[in-house]
Every structure is written in C-alpha cells, then in structure tokens.
C-alpha cells in the first residue's frame, strides 16, 4: 500500500482541477508524462524546480502546495 504525501495529493488535485491528464500537464511544464506519473505515484519527489514552473505557468501561490 502506498501512502501519498500531502504534496503529492495537492499536485494530483491541482492537475485534476485544471481538467488535464498527466500528458497535457507535463507538456505545459516542459517535462515528461513519466515524471508527473512518478511524482504523483511517490516514486519521485515533487521537486522545487517543478513547483516553480507550476507557479510560473499557472500563476499559483506555492504556499498552496506547502512550499515557502
């Protein structure tokens, strides 16, 4: 059983709130679909560069993703 971190859940919820699949979300951030799948699945940490790209592309506050 995989327990997702709060940051992973927020990433998934944010992507779904945009009504984007992993491929389209990854494309908008300039990363691979596999990277998004690994982050959402807990095989890879959600990195600060990815969070900064989300902030840049979607104009969101990083505090909503638990980052300061």
C-alpha positions as CSV (number, residue, x, y, z in Angstrom):
1,X,0.0,0.0,0.0
2,X,1.4,3.4,-1.0
3,X,0.6,6.3,1.2
4,X,0.7,9.6,-0.7
5,X,2.2,12.7,0.8
6,X,0.2,15.9,1.2
7,X,2.3,17.4,-1.6
8,X,1.6,14.6,-4.0
9,X,-2.1,14.8,-3.3
10,X,-2.0,18.5,-3.9
11,X,-0.3,18.0,-7.2
12,X,-2.9,15.5,-8.3
13,X,-5.8,17.7,-7.1
14,X,-4.3,20.7,-8.9
15,X,-3.8,18.9,-12.2
16,X,-7.3,17.4,-12.0
17,X,-8.8,20.9,-11.1
18,X,-7.4,22.0,-14.4
19,X,-9.1,19.1,-16.1
20,X,-5.7,17.9,-17.6
21,X,-4.4,14.5,-18.0
22,X,-0.8,13.7,-17.0
23,X,0.5,14.1,-20.5
24,X,-1.0,17.6,-21.1
25,X,0.0,18.8,-17.6
26,X,3.6,17.5,-18.2
27,X,3.7,19.2,-21.6
28,X,2.6,22.5,-20.2
29,X,5.5,22.3,-17.7
30,X,8.1,21.1,-20.2
31,X,8.6,17.7,-18.5
32,X,7.7,14.1,-19.4
33,X,4.5,12.4,-18.5
34,X,6.6,9.8,-16.8
35,X,8.0,12.4,-14.4
36,X,4.5,13.5,-13.5
37,X,3.4,9.9,-13.0
38,X,6.4,9.2,-10.8
39,X,5.8,12.3,-8.7
40,X,2.1,11.5,-8.3
41,X,2.9,7.9,-7.5
42,X,5.6,8.6,-5.0
43,X,8.5,7.2,-6.9
44,X,10.0,10.7,-7.3
45,X,9.8,13.7,-5.0
46,X,7.9,16.8,-6.3
47,X,11.0,19.0,-6.9
48,X,11.3,22.7,-6.3
49,X,12.0,23.4,-10.0
50,X,8.7,21.7,-10.9
51,X,6.9,23.7,-8.2
52,X,8.5,26.9,-9.5
53,X,7.4,26.0,-13.1
54,X,3.8,25.4,-11.9
55,X,3.9,28.9,-10.2
56,X,5.2,30.5,-13.4
57,X,2.8,28.7,-15.9
58,X,-0.3,28.7,-13.8
59,X,0.3,31.8,-11.6
60,X,-0.4,30.0,-8.3
61,X,0.9,30.6,-4.8
62,X,3.4,28.0,-3.8
63,X,2.0,28.1,-0.3
64,X,-1.0,26.3,-1.6
65,X,1.5,23.5,-2.4
66,X,3.0,23.5,1.1
67,X,6.2,25.3,0.0
68,X,7.6,28.5,1.4
